[in-house]
Amino acid sequence: MNWKKILLKAGLTLLSLALIVGVLGMYIYHEVVSTSKVIYQPIKKSVRRVEPINVVEKDPFSVLLLGVDKREGDRGRSDSLMLLTVNPNNDTTKIISIPRDTRTLIVGKNRIDKINHAYAFGGVQMTVNTVEKFLNIPIDYYMEVNMEGFKDVVDAIGGVKVNNTLDFTNDGVHFKKGSLFLNGSDALSFTRMRYDDPNGDFGREARQRQIIEAVITQGAKIENLIGYDEILKSIKNNLVTNFTIQEIYKIQREYRQASGNIEQEQLQGSGKLIKGIYYYQVPEKNRLTLSNELRKQLSLE
């Protein structure tokens, strides 16, 4: 076989591979678009926004991440609440953990209660309204993750690697300190432990953040395209958001620098028993200080 035939054969082989990759790429693209339509559920526009968010113009925005513990026959409660504020102008992302027992006004119920009860009373919309009132900022986007079913996502990507800072046992599983590789069931147990953690809710939320970040990292490294079917199926079953696919693409491209500079803060307060019920009480001074920081981060007056 002469060199011309070798080059022709090699060229045809590369062309065939390119066509296969192109077809698979188009298939994945259409599946991603289809998935984005399934998980898309809008909420009411925030009254705290005069003009709507425009990610094309690189406006700062906020995202409320709800880790919801839904079990069969139960609507569920927001097991964890995390607020992300992203500012591409100074390339920063702030993550604020809001303890589930935080005592505040539940907007729409007109009662003082634990902040995570807002989800049980009125779902995502009431939770968004309550957090907006509590911190005096607009919530532009939300992502609701079903932590019970999130184990399916972990299994779909072949497990996740985490760094465990606390030796503990939960659901009959022993988690040693150090680097751990977890399957879906173990990852769920890892995130659910709360009472043996000296940091309480904050420790639990830190573990939940680790799992979510590990899922994103591991998912981005997957080279076997066959796995995307199971991943997208798991996302359809366990994630709800008001992000459109166009906004996700824009944010991924235009806000990348901000996502690489993450600052994590805790909502400063203390535990308190009121009429025999445990609450996380945030002093007004601390609440106002945090509110002002977040408004500055979002370029609000």
MARNU-693692 format. One record per residue (C-alpha): x, y, z; residue in three letters. Coordinates in Angstrom, 2 decimals, always signed. Each point is the difference from the previous one (the first is absolute). Layout:
REM residues N
X:Y:Z:ALA;
...
REM end
This chain:
REM residues 301
+0.00:+0.00:+0.00:MET;
+1.58:+3.28:-1.06:ASN;
+0.04:+3.20:+2.03:TRP;
-2.91:+1.54:-1.93:LYS;
-2.26:-2.93:+0.90:LYS;
+1.18:+0.18:+3.61:ILE;
-0.81:+3.71:+0.18:LEU;
-3.39:-0.58:-1.65:LEU;
-0.86:-2.77:+2.44:LYS;
+1.13:+2.10:+2.94:ALA;
-2.01:+2.96:-1.30:GLY;
-3.15:-2.10:-0.39:LEU;
+0.47:-1.42:+3.50:THR;
+0.35:+3.48:+1.49:LEU;
-3.03:+1.19:-1.96:LEU;
-2.03:-2.96:+1.29:SER;
+1.07:+0.76:+3.58:LEU;
-0.86:+3.67:-0.47:ALA;
-3.46:-0.93:-1.29:LEU;
-0.58:-2.35:+2.94:ILE;
+1.11:+2.66:+2.50:VAL;
-2.16:+2.57:-1.80:GLY;
-3.08:-2.23:+0.11:VAL;
+0.59:-0.81:+3.67:LEU;
+0.60:+3.68:+0.70:GLY;
-3.29:+0.97:-1.65:MET;
-1.78:-2.78:+1.87:TYR;
+1.40:+1.18:+3.33:ILE;
-0.85:+3.62:-0.85:TYR;
-3.64:-0.89:-0.76:HIS;
-0.21:-2.13:+3.13:GLU;
+1.39:+2.86:+2.10:VAL;
-2.52:+2.42:-1.52:VAL;
-2.79:-2.51:+0.64:SER;
+1.12:-0.42:+3.60:THR;
+0.17:+3.77:+0.54:SER;
-3.64:+0.30:-1.09:LYS;
-1.10:-2.72:+2.42:VAL;
+1.73:+1.50:+3.04:ILE;
-0.95:+3.61:-0.80:TYR;
-2.61:+1.48:+2.37:GLN;
-0.24:+3.80:+0.18:PRO;
-0.75:+2.05:+3.10:ILE;
-1.44:+3.49:+0.36:LYS;
+2.29:+2.90:-0.84:LYS;
+1.49:+1.53:+3.12:SER;
-1.58:+3.29:+1.10:VAL;
+3.48:+0.97:+1.13:ARG;
+1.18:+0.24:-3.60:ARG;
-0.88:+3.12:-1.99:VAL;
+1.52:-1.44:-3.17:GLU;
+0.21:-3.73:-0.81:PRO;
+3.37:-1.75:+0.10:ILE;
+1.90:-0.04:-3.29:ASN;
+2.84:-2.53:-0.04:VAL;
+0.98:+1.17:-3.50:VAL;
+0.89:+3.36:+1.58:GLU;
+1.80:-1.88:+2.83:LYS;
-2.28:+1.24:+2.78:ASP;
+0.77:-1.26:+3.53:PRO;
-2.60:-2.53:+1.10:PHE;
-1.06:-2.21:+2.92:SER;
-0.88:-3.69:+0.21:VAL;
-1.79:-1.76:+2.83:LEU;
+1.06:-3.64:+0.25:LEU;
-2.51:-2.19:+1.80:LEU;
+1.00:-3.49:+1.11:GLY;
-3.41:-1.57:+0.56:VAL;
-0.50:-3.24:+1.90:ASP;
-2.99:-1.59:-1.75:LYS;
-1.15:-3.42:+1.05:ARG;
-2.92:-2.08:-1.17:GLU;
-3.33:+1.46:+1.14:GLY;
+1.63:+3.20:+1.28:ASP;
+0.24:+3.38:-1.74:ARG;
+3.29:+0.55:+1.75:GLY;
+1.83:+2.93:+1.53:ARG;
+3.02:+1.95:-1.14:SER;
+2.70:-2.00:+1.74:ASP;
+2.59:+2.63:-0.85:SER;
-0.02:+3.51:-1.41:LEU;
+2.97:+1.61:-1.69:MET;
+0.07:+3.39:-1.66:LEU;
+2.43:+0.75:-2.83:LEU;
+0.63:+3.55:-1.18:THR;
+2.10:+0.32:-3.15:VAL;
+1.64:+3.23:-1.14:ASN;
+1.98:-0.16:-3.28:PRO;
+1.13:+3.62:+0.41:ASN;
+2.25:-0.84:+2.94:ASN;
+0.21:-3.73:-0.87:ASP;
-1.33:-1.26:+3.32:THR;
-2.58:-2.52:+1.14:THR;
-1.26:+0.04:+3.57:LYS;
-1.63:-3.07:+1.55:ILE;
-2.07:+0.50:+3.13:ILE;
-1.33:-2.97:+1.97:SER;
-3.36:+0.67:+1.65:ILE;
-0.67:-2.45:+2.86:PRO;
-3.31:-1.83:-0.37:ARG;
-1.06:+1.01:+3.54:ASP;
+0.48:+3.75:-0.61:THR;
-2.86:+1.89:+1.67:ARG;
-1.72:+2.47:-2.31:THR;
-3.29:+1.18:-1.45:LEU;
-1.51:-2.48:-2.45:ILE;
-1.31:+2.20:-2.82:VAL;
-3.49:-1.09:-1.05:GLY;
-0.72:-1.64:+3.36:LYS;
+0.49:+3.13:+2.11:ASN;
+1.60:-1.96:+2.81:ARG;
+3.43:-0.29:+1.61:ILE;
+1.43:-3.46:-0.54:ASP;
+3.03:-1.96:-1.14:LYS;
+1.04:+1.08:-3.47:ILE;
-0.04:-3.52:-1.43:ASN;
-3.72:-0.29:+0.82:HIS;
-0.70:+2.45:-2.82:ALA;
+0.51:-2.81:-2.50:TYR;
-2.47:-2.28:+1.79:ALA;
-2.58:+2.82:+0.06:PHE;
+0.39:+1.37:-3.51:GLY;
+2.81:-1.68:-1.94:GLY;
+2.73:+1.85:-1.88:VAL;
-1.92:+3.25:-0.45:GLN;
-0.70:+0.48:+3.71:MET;
+3.61:-0.91:+0.82:THR;
+1.31:+2.54:-2.51:VAL;
-2.34:+2.70:+1.34:ASN;
+1.06:-0.75:+3.57:THR;
+3.74:+0.14:-0.73:VAL;
-0.46:+3.21:-2.00:GLU;
-1.76:+1.61:+2.96:LYS;
+2.54:-1.31:+2.50:PHE;
+3.06:+1.31:-1.89:LEU;
-1.62:+2.89:-1.89:ASN;
+1.37:-1.11:-3.37:ILE;
-1.59:-1.36:-3.19:PRO;
+0.23:-3.72:-0.73:ILE;
+0.48:-0.23:-3.75:ASP;
+0.38:-3.74:-0.43:TYR;
-0.48:-3.15:+2.00:TYR;
+1.06:-3.62:-0.24:MET;
-1.94:-2.64:+1.94:GLU;
+1.90:-3.27:+0.49:VAL;
-1.76:-3.08:+1.35:ASN;
+2.68:-1.39:+2.32:MET;
-1.82:-3.34:+0.34:GLU;
+0.23:-0.60:-3.75:GLY;
+3.34:+1.74:-0.48:PHE;
+1.68:-3.32:+0.76:LYS;
-1.12:-1.09:-3.47:ASP;
+2.05:+2.82:-1.52:VAL;
+3.05:-1.04:+2.03:VAL;
-0.35:-3.60:-1.17:ASP;
-0.53:+1.13:-3.61:ALA;
+3.42:+1.67:-0.04:ILE;
+1.70:-2.92:+1.71:GLY;
+0.31:+1.45:+3.51:GLY;
+1.68:+3.08:+1.47:VAL;
+3.15:+0.83:+1.93:LYS;
-0.24:+2.14:+3.16:VAL;
+2.31:+1.14:+2.80:ASN;
-1.53:-0.96:+3.34:ASN;
+1.07:+2.11:+3.00:THR;
-1.98:-1.89:+2.66:LEU;
+0.09:-3.68:+0.98:ASP;
-3.61:-1.18:+0.44:PHE;
-2.51:-2.77:-0.64:THR;
-3.44:+0.58:-1.54:ASN;
-2.61:-2.45:-1.32:ASP;
+2.36:-2.83:+0.94:GLY;
+2.79:+1.38:-2.20:VAL;
+3.34:+1.04:+1.52:HIS;
+1.58:+3.07:-1.57:PHE;
+3.69:+0.35:+0.83:LYS;
+1.91:+3.26:-0.11:LYS;
+1.78:+0.78:-3.24:GLY;
-0.65:-0.65:-3.64:SER;
-3.04:-2.21:-0.70:LEU;
-1.61:-1.33:-3.15:PHE;
-3.76:-0.33:+0.45:LEU;
-2.78:-1.65:-1.95:ASN;
-3.48:+1.52:-0.10:GLY;
-1.39:-1.64:+3.14:SER;
+3.10:+0.83:+2.06:ASP;
+0.04:+3.57:-1.33:ALA;
-3.57:+0.46:+1.24:LEU;
+0.92:-1.30:+3.47:SER;
+3.08:+2.23:-0.04:PHE;
-2.15:+3.11:-0.53:THR;
-2.74:-0.91:+2.47:ARG;
+2.07:-0.27:+3.16:MET;
-0.68:+2.98:+2.23:ARG;
-0.26:-0.65:+3.72:TYR;
+3.52:-1.39:+0.55:ASP;
+1.59:+2.93:-1.82:ASP;
+1.36:+2.71:+2.35:PRO;
-0.80:+2.55:-2.72:ASN;
-3.64:-1.14:-0.25:GLY;
-1.81:+1.26:-3.10:ASP;
+3.12:+1.73:-1.31:PHE;
+1.94:-3.25:+0.00:GLY;
-2.83:-1.81:-1.74:ARG;
-0.32:+2.70:-2.64:GLU;
+3.76:-0.09:-0.60:ALA;
-0.27:-3.72:-0.76:ARG;
-2.95:+0.61:-2.32:GLN;
+2.03:+2.66:-1.83:ARG;
+2.86:-2.47:-0.38:GLN;
-2.28:-2.60:-1.59:ILE;
-1.57:+2.51:-2.39:ILE;
+3.39:+1.46:-0.99:GLU;
+1.42:-3.52:-0.43:ALA;
-2.89:-0.96:-2.27:VAL;
+0.66:+3.04:-2.19:ILE;
+3.74:-0.71:-0.12:THR;
-0.36:-3.72:-0.67:GLN;
-2.73:+0.57:-2.60:GLY;
+2.26:+2.40:-1.89:ALA;
+2.74:-2.66:-0.23:LYS;
-2.16:-2.74:-1.49:ILE;
+1.35:-1.14:-3.37:GLU;
-2.39:-2.88:-0.63:ASN;
-2.99:+1.62:-1.72:LEU;
-2.21:-3.01:+0.68:ILE;
-0.29:+1.06:+3.64:GLY;
-1.81:+3.22:-0.85:TYR;
-3.34:-1.80:-0.40:ASP;
-0.04:-1.06:+3.64:GLU;
+1.34:+3.35:+1.19:ILE;
-2.66:+1.98:-1.83:LEU;
-2.70:-2.40:+1.17:LYS;
+1.11:+0.52:+3.61:SER;
+0.02:+3.77:-0.47:ILE;
-3.55:-0.10:-1.40:LYS;
-1.18:-1.87:+3.08:ASN;
+1.83:+1.98:+2.66:ASN;
+0.55:+3.61:-1.09:LEU;
-2.33:+2.95:-0.58:VAL;
+1.10:+3.54:-0.95:THR;
-1.05:+3.21:-1.73:ASN;
+3.27:+0.21:-1.95:PHE;
-0.53:-0.29:-3.74:THR;
+2.51:-1.92:-2.10:ILE;
+0.99:+3.26:-1.72:GLN;
+0.75:+1.64:+3.36:GLU;
+2.05:-3.00:+1.12:ILE;
+2.14:+0.16:-3.15:TYR;
+0.49:+3.76:+0.37:LYS;
+0.93:-0.24:+3.68:ILE;
+2.41:-2.85:-0.65:GLN;
+1.79:+2.07:-2.61:ARG;
-0.19:+3.54:+1.39:GLU;
+0.17:-0.55:+3.78:TYR;
+2.78:-2.58:+0.12:ARG;
+2.49:+2.26:+1.79:GLN;
-2.48:+0.73:+2.79:ALA;
-0.60:-3.71:+0.63:SER;
+3.70:-0.48:+0.60:GLY;
+0.09:+2.50:+2.88:ASN;
-2.41:-1.34:+2.63:ILE;
-0.43:+1.55:+3.44:GLU;
-1.96:-2.00:+2.58:GLN;
-1.68:+1.60:+2.98:GLU;
-2.20:-1.13:+2.86:GLN;
-3.13:+1.73:+1.23:LEU;
+1.13:+1.08:+3.46:GLN;
-2.37:-0.83:+2.85:GLY;
-0.57:-2.50:+2.80:SER;
-2.38:-2.73:+1.09:GLY;
-2.88:+0.94:+2.28:LYS;
-2.97:-1.81:+1.56:LEU;
-3.27:+1.92:-0.32:ILE;
-3.03:-1.68:+1.61:LYS;
+1.85:-3.28:-0.09:GLY;
+0.85:+0.23:-3.74:ILE;
+3.56:+0.34:-1.27:TYR;
+0.70:+2.92:-2.35:TYR;
+3.09:+1.55:-1.52:TYR;
-0.29:+3.64:+1.02:GLN;
+1.78:+2.60:-2.14:VAL;
+0.54:+3.39:+1.71:PRO;
-1.43:+2.91:-1.99:GLU;
+3.42:+1.65:-0.22:LYS;
+1.48:-3.12:-1.62:ASN;
-2.92:-0.33:-2.39:ARG;
+0.33:+3.63:-1.16:LEU;
+3.77:-0.29:-0.42:THR;
-0.38:-3.08:-2.19:LEU;
-2.86:+1.56:-1.95:SER;
+2.12:+3.06:-0.80:ASN;
+2.92:-2.19:-1.13:GLU;
-2.26:-2.00:-2.31:LEU;
-1.61:+3.12:-1.46:ARG;
+3.45:+1.37:-0.74:LYS;
+0.95:-3.31:-1.61:GLN;
-3.11:+0.25:-2.22:LEU;
+0.76:+3.67:-0.85:SER;
-3.21:+1.18:+1.68:LEU;
-0.44:+3.29:+1.79:GLU;
REM end
